[in-house]
C-alpha cells in the first residue's frame, strides 16, 4: 500500500503498527527502541508496541475501532486545507461491527472526504471467526453508500494496484472501502495459542499456499526478475540490520521518570507543573 501512496498522504491504523511504522520511514532501531521503552524509540519509549508515530503516520491506536473516526477527521483536515492527499484508515474485522465506524462512514460520504477505509479481514477477531461474529461478512459492502471492493490481501501486486485505484478515486469522488482478505498465523496475543478455535491444518495450508512473501518470491523468480542468490543476499542483509538494531536498542538508556510528565501540552508555560498520583507531587512539564 505504501508504494501506491505518497509521504504526504496520511495513514492511521490499529495497534499492530510495526510494519506501517517502518514503511512510513522510521528506522528499525527506533522501532525496537520503542518496543523496549528506550529513549531512542520513535515515541521516546512512551508509546511501546501499540503507539508508534512519525510524520503523517498517526499510529498505533489501542482502542478497537477508535482510529476510524480519527481517520475521517484527518481526511477532513486534508480537504479543508485543500491538500491533494488522502488518509488510509485501517481496521480489522474485529472492529467492523463498531457503531463508530458507521458514523465515520456517514460523515465521510456526507462531505466526500478523501478517505480510503481498509478492513483487514484475517478471518478471526481474537478467537472468534467472522462467521460467528457478523451477520454479514461482506465487509466491503458495509459502507452502503460508499463503494467498496474485496481484494486478496495476501497478493502484493493486487494490494498495490487496488490502493492506486482507491487513492485516485478518493481524491476525485470521496471515500471508498477496501476489504483485504488476509490471515493471521499466530494467536491474537501471548496468551492465545491460536489453535483452540481452528485446526493446525488450516494454518499450515495458508502458509504453504497463500503466504504473501513466498507467493511474491515465486512470481519474481518465475519471471526472471531476480535470482535466488540475490534474494539470499537480501535476507542476509536484513538479518544483519535487525540484529544490529536489536543489540543497540537493548543498550540504549531507558527514559527517566521525570520524562513521563513531559509532552502533555504543546508549548506549556516555563513554570507549568503537572500533578502526580500523589496530590503532593508537582512536577514541571516541558
N, C-alpha and C positions, 0 to 999 in steps of 0.2 A: 504494500500500500504506500509505503514511504516513497518508493520510486515513481509514483504517479501523482504525488502532490509536491508542493514547494515548501521551503523552510519558512515561508511567511504564512502558510496555512497553519491552522491550529489543530491540535489533537488532544482529546481527553478520553480517559478510559477508566476501567475499574482497578482493582488493587493488584492484578498481575501485570505490572507495568515495566518489568525489567527490560524486555525486548524493545518496547517502544522507547524507553529512555535511551537505550543505546543508539537506535537508528535516528533518533532526533538529535543526536550529536554529543551525548555525554560519554566520556571515556570509561572503559571497564573499571579502571582504578577508582573513579568517583562513584560508580555504581556499587562496587564491592565495599568501598568505604562507607557508603550509606547503609548497606546491609549490616555492617558490623558496628554501626554507631560511632564512626570516626569523624574527626573534624574535617577530613578531606572528602567527605561524602558530598554528593550534589545538593543535599539539603542540610549540610553541616552536621550530619548524623542525627538530626532531629526527626526525620520522617520515617527512617527504617525501610522495610521492604514494601510497605503499602504506599508510601507518599514520596515519590520522586518527581522532580520538576526540572525544566530548563526552558529556554525561550520558546514560546508558542507551544509548549507541552504542559498541560495543566493537571498532570497526574493520572494515575495513582490516587483513587478515592475509595475509602474503606466501607462506606455505607452502600448497600446494594441498591443500584439504580440511581443513586443521587447525582451521578455525573451527567445523566441525560438532560435534565433541565438546565444544568450548568452549561452543557454543550450548546443548547439552544440559545442561551444567553450570550455565549461567546460569539455565535453566529450573528446574533442581533447586533452586537458591538461592531462586528466587521461590516455589516450592511450599513449601520448608522454612520460609520466613518468613511463610507464609500470605497472600501478596500476590495480589490479583486481577488478575494480569498475565501476559503471555506473552513468549516470546522468539522473534522471527522469525530463523531461521537460514538464510542464503542460501549457495548454492554453484553452480558451473557444471557443465555436462555433462562437462567435462574432469575434474572431481573425482568424478564419480558412481560410478566403479569402485573408489574407495579403500576399503580394508578398514575404516578407522576410521569411515567413515560407518555401516557396518552394526553396528559395536559401539555407536555412539551411538544408532542406531535401537533396538537391543535394550534398552539401559538406559532409554531414554526411555519405551518401552512398558512395560517391567517395572515402572516406578514411575509410569506415566501422567503424565509431565511435561507442563506447558503449553508445548509447543514446536511451532512451525509450521516444518517443513523446506521450503525452497523451492529447487527445482532450476531455475536459469535456463538453459534449453536453447536456445542460439543456433545449434546445428547443427554447430559446429566447436570442438574442443578444440585450441587453437593452429591447426595446419594440417591436422588430421585430422578428417574428418567423423564424425559419431556412428555412422553405419552401419559404418565401418571400425574403430571403437574398442570398440563394445559389442555383445555377443551379443543383448541385448535393449535396444531404445531406448524402451521404455515406462517411462520413469523414474518416473512417478507410481505405478507398481506395485511399485517396488523395495523399498518398506518392508515388503512381505509382510503382516505382522500389523498394520501401520499403514495406515489408509485413505488413499487418495490420489486426486487429480483432476488432469486436464490442462486448462489454460486457455490462451486466446490472450493471451500476454504483450505483444502489441502493441496490445491493446484496453484503453484506460484504464479504462473502466467495468467490463469483465469482471474486471480485476485488483482493482479496488476492491471489488466485490461478493464475489469469491472470498475476499479477505482478511477481510472482515467475517464470512463464514461460518466460515472456518478459525479465527479468533480465538475465536469463541463456542464452537466445537467443542472446541478445545484446553483452554479453561478448564473445561469440564464433563466431557470424556471422555479427555483426554490427547493425545498427539502426532498430527499429521496432516501429509500431504505434498502439496505443490503442485508440479506441473511447469508452468512458464510457457514456452510456445513463443515464442521471440523470434528476433532475428537480429543479427549483427554486421556492420556495413557495412565497417569498416576491417580492417586486418590485426591480428594479435594484439599486435604490438609495432612499434617503429620499424623494425626490420629485416625486417618481414614486409609485403610489398606487398598481400597479401590476394587476389591474383589468380592465383597459381600452382596453386591447388588447387580453384578454382571459376571459373565463367565470369563475365565482366563483366556479361553479360545477366541473370544471376541476381541480382546486386546491384542492377542498375537496376530490375528488376521489383519487388523488395522495397521499394525506396524509393518507387516510384510507387503501389503497391497496398496496402502494409501499414504504412507509416511511422506510428507512433502519434500524433505531433503533427499530421501532415497529416490523418489519418483523424478524429481528435477535433475538429480545427478545422472540417472539413467537416460533422460532425454538429451542432455547436452553431450553425453558420451556417444549416444547413437547418432547424433547429428555431427559428430566430429568437431564440436566447438571447443573441446578441451581434451586433454589426455589424462589417463589415470594418474600419471606421475605429477602432473600439475595440480590435480586435486589433492593428492597426498601431501604435496608441498604446502598447500593452503592449510590443511588440517594441522600440520606440524607447527606452522607459524602462529595459528590461532591458539593452539595449546600453550605455546611459549608465552604469548601475550597475556593470556588469562592467568597462567601460573605466576608470572611476574607481578601482575596487578593484585592477585590474591595475597602474595607474600608481602607486598608493600602495604596493603590495607591492614593487615594484621599488625604491622609495626607502627602504623600511624597512631597519634595520640587520640584518646577519647576526648569528647568535649568537656570542658569544666562545668561544674554545676551552675555557676553564675550565668553561663550562656543560655540556660533554659529560660531566663527572663527576658532575653533579647528578641528582636524581630516580631514583637507582638503588635506594635503600632508602627506606622510609617512616620519617620521624622518626629519622634517624640521630643518634648522639651528636655534640655540637658539634665534637669533635676527630677525628671518624671520617675516615679517609683511604682513598683508592682507588688501587691501583697502576696506572700507565700501561703502555704497551707495553714500555718500558724499565723493568726492575725497580728502577732507582734513582729513578724518578719516583713520588712520592706526593703526591696532591692531596686537599685537604679536600673532602668530598662533602656537599652540603646536600640 
